[in-house]
Amino acid sequence: MSADTPTPPWKTTAARIIALFIAAIFALAAAPKIAQPAAFAEAVFRYHLLPDSAINLFAVYMPWTEAVLALALIAGARYRKGALLLAIALLVVFIIAMSINLYRGVDIACGCFSVASTAESMSWLNIARNIGLIALALLAWRWTPAQNAA
């Protein structure tokens, strides 16, 4: 398919549905972190990957990044490609953080959708889920038509 060939309507629709699905996931992940920033900071601390001086900053900005990402995906095709690339980048960071701690044998809650320390422990299934989300995001990115500059 050349650059001049229009994207088939079914692919455009599928990209929109995938983007909405990913937006819902990031919105659901952001909500408890925004509501309980101190508890999220503790969840970040348990990963032992950031210097203590960066934990609170990360705990405040990461959930809002996820929320804005969700809004950008909902806003439409104009913002979709950039938002999908950000989603992929965040998912890669999350995979790396979880992989390091699983490799270390650390038994902690993922902090993905709950900030409670008693939430279910992270596992390789969390990583598999994120890999699946990356695959979906890549499809949606590929199937989202390029926006012509006006």
Residue, then its C-alpha position, 0 to 999 in steps of 0.5 A: m500500500s503506497a502513501d497515497t492509498p487511503t486507509p480502508p475504513w475498517k482499519t480506521t474504525a479498528a484503530r479508533i476502537i483500539a485507541l479507546f480501549i487503551a485510553a480506558i486502561f490508562a484512565l483506570a490506571a491513573a485514577p487511584k494514583i491521582a486519588q492517593p498520591a502518597a500511596f502511589a509514592e510508596a508503591v514506586f518506592r517498593y520498586h527500588l529503581l528511583p533515587d529517593s529524591a525522585i520518587n515523589l516527583f514521579a508519583v505526582y506526574m506519572p498518573w497525570t501523564e497517564a490521564v492526559l494520554a487517555l484524553a489524547l487517545i479519546a480526543g481523536a485521530r489528530y492526537r492519536k499517533g503521538a498518544l499511541l507512541l507515548a503509550i508504547a514508551l510508557l508500557v516499555v518502561f513499565i515492562i522494564a521496571m517489572s522485569i527487573n523486580l521479577y528477576r530480583g525475586v521481589d514480591i510486590a504489588c504492581g501498582c498498575f490499577s491499585v496503589a494498595s500494598t496488599a494488591e495482587s503481586m505482579s507476575w510475568l502475566n503483567i508483562a505479557r499483558n503489557i506486550g499485548l497492549i504494545a502490539l495493539a497500540l502498534l496496530a492502531w498507530r499503523w492503521t491511523p491515517a496520517q493527518n494532513a497539515a492544514 
